[in-house]
Amino acid sequence: MPDPNTAEEGVQALAEDWEHFISRIAALGDKRLLAPIGMGPGGWADETYLKLALHALKEVTHHGGEIGLLRDLYLREGV
């Protein structure tokens, strides 16, 4: 999917990505969600999918806050 060019497209992309994220987490089921990920890229092999999901949500909120701050600063500057 190309990057959104409008606020409406951005909100739609966010909604679609959120649904995809939630459905993938739900598909794991409780047992797999709490089990170690196993081999794969990065340092997550010994961690659980639950921890990875929580990390992803933390990153989204952190960077979403930065985006909101930058948007507000640009609006105040009239950019």
N, C-alpha and C positions, 0 to 999 in steps of 0.2 A: 504494500500500500504506500503510495506517495505521501510525503509530508503534507499535513493540512495547511491550507492557505488562508483560512478564515477561522474565526472563533467557533462558528457553528460546526465546521469540519473538525476542528480540534476536539470539541466536546463529543462529537460522534465517534471519533477515533479512540478517545479515552474510554467511552462506554463499551465499545467493541473489545478493546484490550482488556478491560476489567472483566467482562464476561468470559473471555478466553482464559484469563488467569484463574478465575474462580472455578470454571469447569475442569481445568487441568488439576487443580488441587483436590476438588471433590472426587475426581476419577481415581485418585491414589487410594482412597479409603483410609480408615483409621490405622490399620496395621502397617501399611506401607508408609504412611505419613510419619509414623514414629520410628521407623527403621532407618538404619544408616543408608546413605545414598549409594555408597560403594564407589567403584572406580569411575573416574571421569575427570574432566578438566578442573583446574583450580584446586584449592585445598579443602574441598567439601566432602571427600570420600567418607570420613568418619562422622560427619554430621547428619542430621535427619532432614527430610524434606520440609518438615514443619519449621525448623530453624532457618532453612533457606527461604521459605515463603515469608517468614517474619522479617528476615533481612531485606528481602525485596520490597516489602511494604514500608519498611523504615527508609529505604533509599527513595522510594516514590514520594513519601511525605516530605523528606528533607529537600529533595530537588524541586518538588512542587512548590514548597515554601519559597525557595530561591526565585523561581519563575514568577510567583505572585509579587514578590518584593520588587523585582526588576520591572515588571509591568507597571506597578504603582509608581515607581520612581520615574519611568519614562512618561507616564501620564501627567505627573506633576511638572515635569520639565517641558511639556508640550511637544514631545517628540512624536 
